[in-house]
Amino acid sequence: MQGAGGTVGLRDTDNDGKADIIAYFGGYKDEGGLPVGMMIHKGYLYTSTLRQVLRNKLKPGQLIPDSRTEIILNDTSGNIRRHWHTAKPMAFDNKGHMYVPFGAPTDAAQDIDKAGPGGMPGGKGLDPAPDLQWHGGIWRFDEDKEGQTQQDGYKYASGIRSVLGIAWNQDDDCLYVVMNGMDNFHTRYPQVFTSWQAAVLPSEPLLKVTEGSDFGWPYAYFDHMQGKNVLQPGYGGDGKIIGRASKFDVPVLGFPGHWAPMDLLFYRGNQFPERYKKGAFVAFHGSTDRSPYPQAGYIVCFVPFENGKPTGKWEVFADGFTGVDTVVNTSDAVYRPMGLAEGPDGSLYISESNKGKIWRVMYKGDQDPNLGKHS
């Protein structure tokens, strides 16, 4: 069935690994536009836009829901700005709660009325940062209650600039997110950061988020090469000073800067080799602002996990999306990874945003744990 709608249902009826039924539904008319988050939870399909989290009751065997659309969360702030981190992906714990990020409306808590979105050279961050009252963190809500606003939620964690990848890890019963880090280090602070440092810093970190945790945005950032939090230059840092950064929570690990993590998935299936079980997959959309250096990060990575901790370094799981050896401008990339999902048979689905393509990754080899390390 072809038609209009912001959500697409796909079904493989002949088990050849390819979708042969494609159906559309959902006319999203709020200011946020098309869906940016999706999850099936307790028999409901939850879908989020930039402004809302919606849900529809699913019927077994029915591809497209025909149930009433419930508005579980509605951002009534009237301050939705498409560019500044307003996406509302969601995750669910085992106690009836839904977790939603409210991203920061600025890059680094600068006064954008004076400095503009990019910030002026040498510009200072506002101190204290007013963005942190209603932004830059994760809020907890009731997963079943209709008509909630941000004011109905509970601020669960802070100091988190922007999140699209968010997941609840069942193995340690804890929330995890991958954060998009700050930009423009060389542009704003050319005396502190070279163009190369600004191309790889600050890190895009994987965070283990517990109640009350604070990861330091905008006062601090994580330097994955030094392996520690460092004072942000807008608050007096020089790339080495720790200062008040020492009081903030430290990420689980850090990926290079500007790779733009889009999704996070903890693998629970049995199809892939044993080493992948309980590990985390991260989809990266790829950088846009590493110039004059080539863009990077259009990949899917894997992080081995056990008992809530990585058991090894992150590694490239899937590559080759760009279709070219060197991405000078972001538009050079043919595909840009975006979303991740796990099928009931343990297949991994990877979506991308340029052409709307979806890959199904299936493993048909033996269970040698050394196989597939760089699939």
C-alpha positions, 0 to 999 in steps of 0.5 A: 500500500502506497500513501502519505504519512510520516511513518512507514511499516515494512514486512517481509512475507516470503522470508527472503530478507527484503521488504515486499509490503510497504505501508504508510501512516501518520500525518504529523502536523505539529511544528516538529514535523516528521518523526525523529524517534520510534519504539515498540513498548508493551504493545504500543508504537511510540513515535516522537516528533520535535515537539511531541511523543505519540503512541498507538496501540498495536494489534497482533499481525496488523502492520499499520495501527488503526487505533486512536493516537494518544499524545503522551508528551507535548512540548508547549514551550513555544520555543521549538527551533529546528536547528537547536537540538529539539528532537525527542527520542525516548527510552523506557525502564522496567518501572513504567517510566519514559525518559526523554532528552531536552537538548540545549538551545545553544552550542555552548551556553553563549548569549546568542542574542549578542554572539549569534548561534556560532558564538564570537571569537573568545566568547564566554559562556553565560555563568550560571548557564540559564539553558540548564533549567529546562534544557541540556538534560534528561527528563523522566515521565509516566509512560502511560499518562496522556497530555504531559508537558515538560513541567509534569516530568522529573529532571533525571540528569543534567549537563547533556548537550544534545541526544538522539541515541538513547537506550535502556540497558536491560543487563544492568537496568540503567539508562545510556545515551550518546551525546553530540558534543560542542562545535566551533572550538577553533572558530571561537578560540583560535589561540587555544585550539588548532584547526586539527584539535577542533576537528577531533574535539570535543568527544561525542561520549557514551554516557551511563546516566543515573539519577542525579548525574551531571556530565558538565555541559556547558562548563566542561567537555570530555577529551577522549584522547586525555581520557578525562573531563576538561574545563571548557574554554568559554569558562576559562579552560585552555585544553588542559585545565581541569578546574570545576570539570573534576566534579562532573560525571565521567563518560563510559567512553568517548568517540571522536568529535563531530561524528554525530551519533544518531542511535544506540542499541544494545544487542539482545539477539542470538543470531550474531556471534557470542561476542556481540551479545549484550554489546552496544551498536552506535550509528553515526551520521557523520561530521559536517564541520571538520574543514579544512580536514576531510569529514568523518564518522559515517559508520556504525560502531560496536562496543563490547559490554558486560555488566554495564561496562565496556570490555574492550575498545569500540570498533567499526562494525559497518562502513562504506556508506559514503561511497567515496574514499574522502568526504570533503563536503558532507554532500559528498556522502552517498548514504549517512547512517541514522537509525538502528533496530533489532529484528525478532530473529536477531538481524540488525537493521540500519537506516540512513537519511539521504535516500531512505535506504534500510539495510538488514544485516544477517549473520550466517556463519559459525559461532567462532567468537573471533569472526565478524570483528570488523563486519 
